């Protein structure tokens, strides 16, 4: 019996010595400096769960202080939430959305619905970090955001097409509360030389007169809030009256009548309620929006995550039951690629109220992916048309990316 155990031990040692883990040929000792190309091959790679948290593992550049890194599309965070009327916390939205985008990578970024990978396209997409916005002074914060959006939006993009129009880079802003749309519109007004349309997805109107937030302590600064920024923008002439739209509405109104709707119509918005999806379907809503805005008009796309039902996206500041599903909203956003979207935001993600699965942030990250895909797809389509001689003098109303 003792001899049998001795033979078994010898065989076990021999098998172990020949295992993969003990084979010295599998461990290549460093014999000299690698070339730059070899270093990139070995180490310039990240798994979804590794690396510093940027949106979709994109290269991080502090674009506001670095003019030597041109981009076609910039992801910019606006970590600001001191203009909210209910639950704060959206200042942490940019960080949460970036973390939730971790499974978006260049090697797993091909979008089957569009047949392209935005992260490996000819366009340069950078994560430009966050605007350093003060949390103590809303008037100063508004100025900081306005100047930041104007600075970045006025840059020369990385890929110049050589057409007879002046190209502009695009910004996808990660909020932050919804008030950040006002400085974005102020910047776009200067960049494009006039008012632009707004495509607004939200449970709420956000065109409320500031007086609809009553207080015995009046303050001009309190006019700037996340429910009145479109009212301010409209009165400043920033929004193209008659070509803008809300979608996903299910808000309660002020007072005892329809005054909020009357004021909203004066500002030139068409309203699509959350319930309308039951009658129109996603395609009907897409068609209604495109018919309203058209495919030439410069448009700002603004997505408040509370347009989605709080049962699916609870991580937001002013939740309203009865909203759309994430699938319905994503399908509608995909269907709006024909719009001439010159800037976009995803706002009101407040991760403190999100579920353990981070479903609100995940949805926001997916919406960002769809916006980037549509921007790249539209831009590549226009480049192909230009090469074939199908695009003439595009002018201000047609975008170039």
N, C-alpha and C positions, 0 to 999 in steps of 0.2 A: 504494500500500500504506500509506503514511504517513497519508493522509487517512482511510482505513478505520479505523485504530487511533484516530485523533482522534475520529471519530464514535462509536466504541465507548466511549471514555472518557467522553464527554459523556452518553451514555445511561446509563452506569453510575452517574454522579454524580446524575443526575436520579432514578433509581430509588432510590438510597440516601437521598436527601433526603426521599423520600416513605415511607420505611419506618416501621414501628410504633415502633421504638426512638428515632427522631429526631423524632417528632411531639411538639411542645411541648404539645399539648392532652392528652397522656397523662400528663404530669407536672404535677399540680396543686400550684402553690405555695401554701404556708400563708398564708392571707389574714387570719387572726384566730383567737382562741381557740375551740376546740371545746367544745360542751356536754359535760356528764358522760356523757350518753347516747351521744353520738358517740364520745367517747374509749373507752367500753366496746365500742362496735361495732367500732372500728378495731383496738384493741390487747388486749382481754381475751380472748385466744384462744391456744391452744398446740397445736402439732403433737405427735405422739407422741414425737418425738426432741428436743423443745425444752422449756424451762422447768426450774424447780427440781424435783428428784425428790421428789415425794410419791406416795402410793398413788393411782393412777389420776388424777393431776393434781388431786386434791381440795384444797380450801383447807386450808392448814396453820395450826393454832392450837395453842399450847402450853396445852392444856386444863387441865393440872394447876395452872397458875398463873393461869388466865384463866376465872373463873366467869361472865363476861359474854358468853360465846359458847356458848349451849346447843346440844346436838346430840342426835340420836336414835340414831345409830350412830357410835362412835368407833373409828378405827384407831389402836392404840397399840403402839409397839415396846418389846420387852423384850430389850435387847441384853446378854444375860447368858449365860455359858457356863462358869462355873467350878464347876459341879456335874456335869461329865461324867465318864464312866468310860473313855473311849477317845479319839477324836480331837476336839480343841477347834476352835473357829472359828465356832460358831453365833451369837456376838455380832454378827457381820456379816450375819446373816440378814435383819434388818429392812431394812437398806440395799439388799441384793440383791433382795429381794422387791419393794420399791418401784420399783427401777429396771426390774425385769422387768414391772411393771404399766404401763409407759409407753404401750403401745398401747391401753389402756383409757381412753377419753375420753368426755365427755358426748355428743359428736356421733357416736361409734361405740361406744355402750355398750348398745344394745338387745339383750336376750337372747331369741332366738327360742323357746327351750324354755319360757320362762315368759311371753312376750309383754309384757315391760316393760323399762325402762331404769332401773336402780337409781340412777343418777347424775342423773336428771332427775325423780325421784319427789318427792312432797310431803315426804319425810323428809330431814332435814339429816344428811349424812354428812361428817365431818371427819377429816382426818389429824391426830391429836393429838400427833404427834411421838413421842419415846422417853422412857421413864422413866429418869432419870439414876441408874443403878444402879452402886454401887461394884463394882470388880473385885477388891477386896482382902480383903473380909470377907463371907463368905456369910451369916452370921447377920444382919448389917446389911442385906445385899441382900434377904434374905427379908422383913425388916421394911419396907424401902422399897417393894417390890413389893406387899405386902399393903395398905399404907396407900394407895398409888397406885390400886390397883384399887377399893378401898372408896370413895375420894374420887370417882372418876369414875363408878362405878356407882350412887352415891347421888344424883347430880345430877337435876334436873328436866329432862326431855327438851324439845326444841324444839317438837314437835308434841303438844299435849295433846288427847286424843280426847274428853274429857268423859264417859267411862264411870264406873261406880261403883267402879272399882278404881284403885289408884295406879300410874301408868305408871313404867317404868324404862328408861333408855337401855341400849343393848347395846354391848359391847366385843368387837372382833376383835383379838386380840393376835398380833403377829408376833414369833416367837422367833428367837433365844434357844433354850437347851436346854429339855428337857421339864420340868425342875423348876419352871418358872414356873407350872405348873398348880396347884401347892399354894397359893401366895398368891392366885391367882384364885378357887379354891374356898373359901378362908377368907373372902374378901370377899363372895362370893355367898351363903354361909351366913348372914352378917349381914344382907345386903340382903333376902333372901327368907325369912329367919326359920326356916331348917331345912335339912336335908340335901337335896341334889339328885342326880339321876342323872348318870352320866358315860357318854358315847358315845366310846369310845377307839379310834382307828385307829392301829395300830402293829405292827411286827414283834415287839415285846417286850411282856411282861406289865406291867412297871413297877409291880407290886404286891409286889415283893420285900422281905422283911425286910432292914433295913440290914446285919444280920450276914451276909447272903449275899454281901456284898462283904468278904471276910476281910482282916484286917490285924492284925499284932501290935501296932500302934500305935493303940489305941482312942481315938476322939474322938466326943463327942456331936454336934459340928457336922457330922461326915462322914455322919451319918444322913440329912441333907438332900442328896439327889443325884437325878439324873435317872432312876434306876431304882427308887426307893423312895418317891417323892412320893405315889403313890396309897395305899401302905401307911400312910403317916403320915396322909393325909387320911381314910382309912377308920377308923383308930383314934381320930381326933379327932371322929368322927361327922359328917363333912362329906359323905359319899357315901351315897346312898340304897341300902341293901343290898337286893338282889333285883331291882333295876330298871336295872342298869348292864350294859355289854357292851364286850368287846374285839372288834376285827375286823381280819383280815389277819395273824394271829399265825403265826410260824414260828421262834420262838426256841428255843435250847437251854436246858435246865433245869439247876438246880444239883444237885450230888451224884450219886446213883445211883438216884433214884426219882422219885416223883410229888409230893413234898412241896410244890413250888412251886404246882402246880395245886390241891392241897388248901387251901393258904393263900389262894390266889386265890378259890376258891369260898367260903371263910369270909367273904371281903370282899364277896361278893354279885355277882360278875361272871359273865356268860355269855361263853363263848369261841367265836369263829368263826375258824377257821384260814384261812390263805391258800389252802390246797388246796380248801377248801369251795366256792370259786367255780366249780370244775370241775363239781361235782355240782348246786349250787343255782342257779348263774347270778347275775347282778347282782340280778334281781328277787327271787329267793329269799332273798338276803341282806338286801335292803331289807325284805321282809316279816317276816323273823325278827327284825330289829332293832326295827321298829315294834311287833310283837307283844310284845316284851320290855319296851320302855320306855313305850309308849303315847303318845298325842298331847296329854295334859294335863300330864304330869310336867315340871317345870322341869329342863332338861337342859343340861349343859356338853359341848360338842363339842370334842374334842381330837384334832388330826391331826398325828401324827409323820410327816414326809415319808418316813421309811424304810419305811413300809408299802408303798411302791412299790418295784419291783425296782431294784436299783442299776444295772442296765444302762440304765435309763431315767432314773433320778434318782440319780446318783452323789454329788452334793454333800451328804453327810450324815455324821454322826459315827460311827454304828454300823451300817454297811450289812450287810444279810442277803440273799443270793441267794434267788430263788424267790418274789418278791413280785408284787403285782398290777401291771397296767399303769396309766398315768395315766388312760386312757380309762375303765377299769373303776371306778377310785376316783371320778372325776368323776361318772360315771353313778349310783353309789350315793349320793353326797352330794346330787345333784339329787333323788333319790327319797326323801330324808329330810326334805323340807320340812314335812311334817305334824308333825314333832317340835316340841315347845315349847323351842327352843334359846334359852337366856337369855344365853349367852356362848360364845365359841369361841376357839381358838388354832390356829395353824399353826406348828409348831416343828421344830427340828433341821435347818434349812437352813444348811449350812456351805459358802459359795461357794468357798472355797479348793480344794475337791475337786470342784467342778462342771466340766462340760465347757465348751469354748469357746463353745458355743451357749447356755449358761446355762439348760439344760433343767430343772434342778431348781428354780431360782428362777421360771422361767416357769410351771411346773406349780403351784407354791405360789401365784403371783399369780392363776392361773385358779381355783384352789380358793377363794381369797378372793372373787373375783367371783361364784362360785356361791353362797357363803354369804350375801353381801350381797343377791343376787337373791332368795334364799329368804326372808330376813328381811323384805325389802320386800314381796314377794308375799304372804307370810302376813299381814303387818300390813294391807295394803290389803284383803285378803280379809275380815279380821275387821271392819274399818271398814264394809265394804259390808254384812256380816251384821248389824252393830249398827244400821245405818240402816234395815234391813228388819225389825228387831225379832226377829231370829233368835237373838240372844245375850242371855242374861239375866245373872244374877249370876255373873260369871266366876270371881272369887275368886283366891286366891294361885296356884293351879295352872295358870291359863291366862295366857299372856303377852299383852302389850298392843300390841307393835309390829307 
